[in-house]
Structures are given as structure tokens and as C-alpha cells.
Amino acid sequence: MHVDQKSVSSQTHRITYTHIKTRGPRICFMFSGLGYTYEKPLLYYVTMLMLKHGIDVVQIHYAYSKELMTKSTDEIADVMMQDIDLVLQDVLSHSDYKNIIFAGKSIGTIPLIQRVMKDEVYKDAVMLLLTPLLTRTELFESLLENTHKGLLVIGARDHYYTEEVYQLKTNTMNIEVIENADHSLDVLYTPMESLKALETVLNGIEKLL
């Protein structure tokens, strides 16, 4: 295994990313939350799971102010894709991966749902939507049209949870609602239940791999 810390720039943007290479034929691009970074439990163990299966991992390191969340869903997607596209182009232009997986957490699901999932280039990619912002109407409506294989996970006590989530279940998209879990998929003051929630997510992902 080899780890590269890289940066890529355009005339207006510069973004860094970590590329963990297993020399396998598959790759997982990871989009973190604003405050939920790759060192936090969920994304850390999703990374470990990918590496266990010989899947390369790219962790994209972006930083935005909380003010971004006050903008429209499409504005957020456009801002983030300016950075994400730089990384996708840099990685995929230098490698020949046979399969692509995308994993987004919280705000990281916005460009994934609104842009990546609508791009014909990635029509066969597997999508892992970890605590998507389902109360944003635009995101929910986009997911209703989804045809990708994947997994959507959200906590029943997440402030972005809606009981309509089961409308999104299809033959290719699995839905996992974690009872009593919050936006971090933690069950407050109950560490063992939080660990069980994490295990549920990892088991769901492993079935797709």
C-alpha cells in the first residue's frame, strides 16, 4: 500500500487530496462533511473497509465556511464541484480503474447527488450516501430519479431525516435507517449502540463490495 498527498490547481482553485493506493482495479472517492472529517469513526472505518477489499481510496480535503449552507442546493453543488472536478480529472486521467465508488457524508452528498449521479460518465458507479440532507427538497427529488446501485444511511434522530425516506428504496438502492442515531450516526450517551450502528453501516456497504 502506498499513500500520496497531492494537490491540484486551476486558475482560481487549489485543492488537496490523499490517494491511498492498493494497486487494485477499483477506487472509492470520498467526500467528507463540513466538520465530519476522515478521522471521524464513520469515514475512518469506511476507508479501512475499502482497503480490506483492495479498493484504492481518494479522500478530498475541502474547507468551506458554514455560510455555504445558507445557499441553495445547486449553488452548494456548483461551489464544491469546482474543487471535486479537479481531483476527479487528476486521478482518473492517470489511472485505469475498472469500477468507481463514491462515498459522501452530509454536505458531501450534495455534489454527489446533484452533479455526479446525473453525469452519464458515472452511471455505473456505486453510491454510498451517508446521512444525506433529505429535508432539502432538491436532493430528495433528485434521489427519486436515481438508478444507481448503492446504500443510503440516515439516523432516525438526524435533523435531516424524513419519514418519506423509504420512497427512495429501489431494486438497486438500499435504505438503512438507524434508530435513535443522530447526524453523526451516534446514539447519544450509548457507546455500545453507536458501535452497533457503525457495524450496521459497514455490513451494508460490504454487501455491495
GUFILO-628699 format. One line per field, with one value per residue (C-alpha): chain; x, y, z. Coordinates in pm, 1 decimal, decimal comma. Example, Ala and Ser with C-alpha at 12.3 -4.5 7.8 and 13.67 -1.06 7.14 Angstrom:
BEGIN
cadena: A / A $
u: 1230,0 / 1367,0 $
v: -450,0 / -106,0 $
w: 780,0 / 714,0 $
***
This chain:
BEGIN
cadena: A / A / A / A / A / A / A / A / A / A / A / A / A / A / A / A / A / A / A / A / A / A / A / A / A / A / A / A / A / A / A / A / A / A / A / A / A / A / A / A / A / A / A / A / A / A / A / A / A / A / A / A / A / A / A / A / A / A / A / A / A / A / A / A / A / A / A / A / A / A / A / A / A / A / A / A / A / A / A / A / A / A / A / A / A / A / A / A / A / A / A / A / A / A / A / A / A / A / A / A / A / A / A / A / A / A / A / A / A / A / A / A / A / A / A / A / A / A / A / A / A / A / A / A / A / A / A / A / A / A / A / A / A / A / A / A / A / A / A / A / A / A / A / A / A / A / A / A / A / A / A / A / A / A / A / A / A / A / A / A / A / A / A / A / A / A / A / A / A / A / A / A / A / A / A / A / A / A / A / A / A / A / A / A / A / A / A / A / A / A / A / A / A / A / A / A / A / A / A / A / A / A / A / A / A / A / A / A / A $
u: 0,0 / 120,8 / -13,3 / 21,1 / -61,0 / -129,8 / -267,4 / -411,3 / -484,8 / -675,4 / -650,0 / -891,6 / -884,5 / -638,2 / -742,5 / -551,9 / -631,2 / -497,6 / -466,8 / -427,4 / -318,3 / -364,7 / -286,8 / -638,0 / -875,1 / -1137,0 / -1139,7 / -1354,6 / -1375,4 / -1476,2 / -1648,7 / -1645,1 / -1885,6 / -1802,3 / -1698,0 / -1707,2 / -1361,4 / -1187,8 / -1050,5 / -1401,1 / -1527,9 / -1766,4 / -1532,0 / -1226,8 / -1380,1 / -1533,1 / -1178,1 / -1047,8 / -1322,8 / -1229,4 / -863,3 / -956,5 / -1118,5 / -821,6 / -1001,5 / -797,0 / -926,4 / -917,2 / -1005,0 / -1077,1 / -980,4 / -1202,7 / -1285,7 / -1586,4 / -1744,1 / -2076,4 / -2221,9 / -2216,3 / -2505,3 / -2726,9 / -2706,7 / -2931,4 / -2862,2 / -2747,6 / -2519,7 / -2355,0 / -2314,3 / -2153,1 / -1909,0 / -1799,0 / -1775,8 / -1519,3 / -1285,9 / -1404,7 / -1377,1 / -1010,9 / -941,9 / -1153,9 / -981,9 / -634,8 / -684,2 / -877,6 / -655,2 / -356,0 / -521,5 / -736,9 / -983,7 / -1246,6 / -1503,5 / -1576,3 / -1741,4 / -1845,6 / -1898,5 / -2039,4 / -2111,3 / -2361,6 / -2277,4 / -2055,6 / -2370,7 / -2489,5 / -2245,1 / -2268,5 / -2647,8 / -2689,8 / -2394,8 / -2203,5 / -2508,1 / -2653,7 / -2333,4 / -2350,4 / -1978,9 / -2052,6 / -2376,7 / -2231,2 / -2071,2 / -2179,4 / -2313,8 / -2279,3 / -2493,4 / -2412,5 / -2658,6 / -2772,4 / -2961,2 / -3301,2 / -3500,2 / -3357,6 / -3633,0 / -3399,6 / -3191,5 / -3492,4 / -3642,6 / -3313,2 / -3292,7 / -3641,6 / -3497,4 / -3190,8 / -3098,1 / -2758,5 / -2665,1 / -2585,5 / -2673,2 / -2839,8 / -2795,2 / -2953,1 / -3035,2 / -3396,1 / -3293,3 / -3094,5 / -3237,7 / -3223,3 / -3429,4 / -3772,9 / -4015,2 / -4051,4 / -3701,5 / -3843,9 / -3981,7 / -3619,1 / -3573,9 / -3533,5 / -3404,1 / -3057,7 / -3057,1 / -3079,9 / -3208,9 / -3085,6 / -3246,3 / -3057,9 / -3299,6 / -3210,0 / -2899,4 / -2815,5 / -2643,2 / -2310,6 / -2487,5 / -2415,1 / -2668,0 / -2624,9 / -2459,0 / -2483,0 / -2143,2 / -2231,2 / -2538,7 / -2325,6 / -2081,3 / -2369,3 / -2488,3 / -2141,5 / -2137,0 / -2475,1 / -2340,9 / -2022,1 / -2215,8 / -2445,2 / -2150,9 / -1968,5 / -2266,3 / -2219,4 / -1848,9 $
v: 0,0 / 348,0 / 686,1 / 1003,1 / 1352,0 / 1562,4 / 1897,6 / 2014,2 / 2366,6 / 2564,8 / 2939,5 / 3003,6 / 2693,5 / 2473,3 / 2154,5 / 1879,1 / 1511,1 / 1187,9 / 893,4 / 556,7 / 301,2 / -73,8 / -139,8 / -280,9 / -217,5 / -25,7 / 318,1 / 499,1 / 879,6 / 1016,2 / 1349,4 / 1443,8 / 1659,9 / 2015,2 / 1913,5 / 1537,5 / 1463,1 / 1141,3 / 1081,7 / 1052,0 / 694,9 / 650,8 / 769,4 / 615,5 / 268,6 / 304,1 / 377,8 / 69,3 / -142,5 / -26,3 / -106,7 / -450,3 / -522,0 / -390,6 / -72,8 / 245,9 / 545,5 / 916,0 / 1149,4 / 1500,9 / 1775,0 / 2076,4 / 2350,3 / 2579,6 / 2826,2 / 2747,2 / 3030,8 / 2796,4 / 2605,5 / 2914,4 / 2896,4 / 2696,6 / 2329,1 / 2387,8 / 2674,1 / 2448,4 / 2173,5 / 2415,0 / 2554,9 / 2210,4 / 2061,1 / 2323,8 / 2155,1 / 1797,0 / 1800,9 / 1897,5 / 1585,5 / 1351,7 / 1466,7 / 1443,1 / 1091,1 / 934,8 / 1081,2 / 896,6 / 564,0 / 297,9 / 194,5 / -61,6 / 34,0 / 355,1 / 400,2 / 737,2 / 788,9 / 1116,7 / 1232,0 / 1510,3 / 1814,7 / 1580,9 / 1414,7 / 1738,3 / 1742,9 / 1364,0 / 1363,8 / 1685,2 / 1651,6 / 1322,2 / 1094,7 / 1285,9 / 1255,6 / 982,0 / 917,6 / 774,2 / 590,3 / 256,1 / 387,3 / 261,3 / 538,3 / 544,8 / 825,9 / 867,9 / 1097,4 / 1292,0 / 1617,1 / 1473,3 / 1774,3 / 1971,7 / 1928,0 / 1937,6 / 1649,8 / 1434,9 / 1492,2 / 1404,7 / 1082,5 / 983,4 / 959,7 / 762,9 / 441,8 / 381,9 / 82,8 / 186,1 / 242,8 / 535,6 / 554,7 / 804,5 / 820,6 / 847,8 / 1138,5 / 1316,8 / 1666,8 / 1592,2 / 1273,7 / 1242,3 / 951,5 / 967,5 / 819,5 / 476,2 / 619,1 / 616,3 / 240,4 / 70,6 / -260,0 / -105,0 / 145,3 / 5,5 / 219,6 / 181,6 / 389,7 / 371,3 / 403,9 / 673,2 / 780,5 / 1144,5 / 1317,6 / 1157,4 / 819,7 / 823,6 / 709,3 / 975,4 / 858,9 / 496,9 / 394,7 / 29,2 / 124,0 / 367,5 / 88,2 / -135,2 / 142,7 / 164,1 / -213,7 / -198,1 / 59,8 / -134,3 / -458,6 / -279,5 / -144,7 / -477,7 / -643,5 / -401,1 / -468,5 $
w: 0,0 / -87,8 / 28,7 / -179,5 / -53,8 / -361,4 / -467,5 / -795,6 / -913,4 / -1169,8 / -1229,1 / -943,6 / -724,0 / -537,6 / -364,6 / -183,8 / -159,7 / -14,9 / -253,4 / -79,6 / -337,0 / -305,5 / -674,1 / -715,7 / -1008,1 / -804,2 / -645,7 / -389,1 / -390,7 / -51,3 / 14,3 / 384,2 / 582,7 / 690,2 / 1039,2 / 992,7 / 854,1 / 751,4 / 1101,0 / 1248,2 / 1310,0 / 1016,9 / 741,7 / 907,4 / 910,8 / 564,4 / 447,1 / 628,4 / 471,4 / 122,9 / 181,3 / 315,5 / -21,7 / -220,0 / -324,1 / -367,1 / -170,1 / -253,2 / 33,8 / -92,6 / 154,4 / 107,8 / 357,7 / 339,2 / 577,8 / 743,8 / 536,0 / 237,2 / 395,5 / 363,0 / -15,8 / -245,1 / -301,8 / -659,4 / -555,0 / -297,7 / -557,6 / -804,3 / -547,2 / -434,0 / -783,6 / -882,9 / -634,4 / -673,7 / -1053,1 / -1028,2 / -822,3 / -1035,0 / -1352,7 / -1198,0 / -1059,8 / -1345,9 / -1617,8 / -1469,9 / -1387,2 / -1548,5 / -1280,4 / -1375,2 / -1110,2 / -919,0 / -580,0 / -437,0 / -64,3 / 63,0 / 418,5 / 493,7 / 275,6 / 72,8 / -59,3 / -225,1 / -520,0 / -532,4 / -574,1 / -773,5 / -1011,4 / -1005,8 / -1005,9 / -1301,1 / -1504,5 / -1769,2 / -1717,5 / -1371,3 / -1449,8 / -1335,1 / -1014,4 / -671,4 / -445,3 / -66,0 / 75,4 / 442,9 / 624,0 / 314,3 / 369,8 / 282,7 / 401,5 / 108,4 / -148,1 / -448,5 / -313,5 / -233,8 / -577,5 / -745,2 / -545,5 / -657,7 / -1009,3 / -902,2 / -1085,2 / -923,8 / -715,0 / -360,1 / 2,9 / 179,8 / 556,6 / 795,4 / 1165,2 / 1278,4 / 1506,3 / 1239,1 / 1183,9 / 808,1 / 845,7 / 690,8 / 719,3 / 341,2 / 306,5 / 221,9 / -102,7 / -218,8 / -183,7 / -521,2 / -651,2 / -666,4 / -377,0 / -24,8 / 262,3 / 620,1 / 896,0 / 1226,8 / 1518,0 / 1776,3 / 1579,8 / 1515,4 / 1221,3 / 1316,0 / 1338,3 / 1711,9 / 1968,7 / 2235,7 / 2560,7 / 2447,4 / 2307,6 / 2251,1 / 2048,0 / 1848,4 / 1770,2 / 1660,7 / 1429,4 / 1277,0 / 1232,4 / 1055,1 / 810,1 / 739,8 / 686,3 / 441,3 / 247,1 / 246,5 / 76,9 / -214,2 / -248,2 $
***
